[in-house]
Amino acid sequence: QVQLVESGGGLVQAGGSLRLSCKASRSIVGMNTMSWYRQAPGKQRELVATITGGGTTNYADSVNGRFTISRDNAKNTVYLQMNSLKPEDTAVYYCKSELIGSWGQGTQVTVSS
């Protein structure tokens, strides 16, 4: 089992940036694919971005070109750099270890117009 703790959310104006962090309670080297998801009010949770153990990344069409997922295995941390934020990016953002199935508690991102 592993505990995941997200941080870095907040309130930002449209066009602004935020960097989310997901700190794991143990090494993420063996966890292979790590992901960021988000859930807006009244909507289903959706996949935002993934990164494999080898560093291959994939993004949802809605964030491609604006968001960047990365990982620092030495710090047991996965990041989500979010640029050019839009009001429709407002959601609770969660990280997940796809291998273990563990979720973090989420961090709120609110983008004002």
DADA-V730208 format. One record per residue. N is the residue number from 0. RES is the residue in one small letter. PHI is phi in radians with two decimals (* if undefined). OMEGA is omega in whole degrees, -180 to 180 (none if undefined). Layout:
N,RES,PHI,OMEGA ; N,RES,PHI,OMEGA
This chain:
0,q,*,180 ; 1,v,-2.57,174 ; 2,q,-1.73,179 ; 3,l,-2.07,-178 ; 4,v,-2.18,178 ; 5,e,-1.54,174 ; 6,s,-2.70,175 ; 7,g,1.82,179 ; 8,g,-1.25,179 ; 9,g,2.88,179 ; 10,l,-1.80,-179 ; 11,v,-2.49,177 ; 12,q,-1.39,177 ; 13,a,-0.95,-177 ; 14,g,1.61,-179 ; 15,g,-1.45,-177 ; 16,s,-2.32,172 ; 17,l,-2.52,172 ; 18,r,-2.13,177 ; 19,l,-1.61,177 ; 20,s,-2.15,176 ; 21,c,-2.29,-177 ; 22,k,-1.70,179 ; 23,a,-1.67,-177 ; 24,s,-1.37,176 ; 25,r,-2.64,-176 ; 26,s,-1.00,177 ; 27,i,-1.73,-177 ; 28,v,-1.04,-177 ; 29,g,-1.52,-176 ; 30,m,-1.53,178 ; 31,n,0.99,-172 ; 32,t,-1.31,173 ; 33,m,-2.04,-174 ; 34,s,-2.39,168 ; 35,w,-2.00,175 ; 36,y,-2.14,173 ; 37,r,-2.54,178 ; 38,q,-2.40,177 ; 39,a,-1.56,-180 ; 40,p,-0.96,178 ; 41,g,1.36,-178 ; 42,k,-2.11,177 ; 43,q,-1.32,175 ; 44,r,-1.16,-178 ; 45,e,-2.23,178 ; 46,l,-1.33,-179 ; 47,v,-1.80,-175 ; 48,a,-2.80,176 ; 49,t,-2.33,174 ; 50,i,-2.47,180 ; 51,t,-1.44,176 ; 52,g,-1.09,179 ; 53,g,-1.52,176 ; 54,g,1.67,177 ; 55,t,-1.28,-176 ; 56,t,-2.04,174 ; 57,n,-2.49,-175 ; 58,y,-2.33,169 ; 59,a,-1.16,-179 ; 60,d,-0.99,-175 ; 61,s,-1.19,-178 ; 62,v,-2.09,-177 ; 63,n,-1.00,-180 ; 64,g,1.63,180 ; 65,r,-1.98,-178 ; 66,f,-1.88,176 ; 67,t,-2.35,176 ; 68,i,-1.71,178 ; 69,s,-2.60,180 ; 70,r,-2.46,175 ; 71,d,-2.13,-175 ; 72,n,-1.11,-180 ; 73,a,-1.16,-180 ; 74,k,-1.80,-179 ; 75,n,0.95,-172 ; 76,t,-2.33,173 ; 77,v,-2.00,-177 ; 78,y,-2.07,170 ; 79,l,-2.35,176 ; 80,q,-1.50,-177 ; 81,m,-2.06,179 ; 82,n,-2.03,178 ; 83,s,0.86,-176 ; 84,l,-1.14,-179 ; 85,k,-2.11,177 ; 86,p,-0.95,-180 ; 87,e,-1.27,173 ; 88,d,-1.45,179 ; 89,t,-1.06,-176 ; 90,a,-3.12,166 ; 91,v,-1.58,-177 ; 92,y,-1.81,-178 ; 93,y,-2.17,170 ; 94,c,-1.85,-175 ; 95,k,-2.58,168 ; 96,s,-1.56,-176 ; 97,e,-1.17,-179 ; 98,l,-1.26,-175 ; 99,i,-1.58,-180 ; 100,g,1.56,-179 ; 101,s,-1.44,177 ; 102,w,-2.01,169 ; 103,g,-1.47,-178 ; 104,q,-1.51,177 ; 105,g,1.68,175 ; 106,t,-2.39,-175 ; 107,q,-1.42,173 ; 108,v,-2.08,179 ; 109,t,-2.19,-179 ; 110,v,-1.99,-179 ; 111,s,-1.63,-179 ; 112,s,-1.56,none
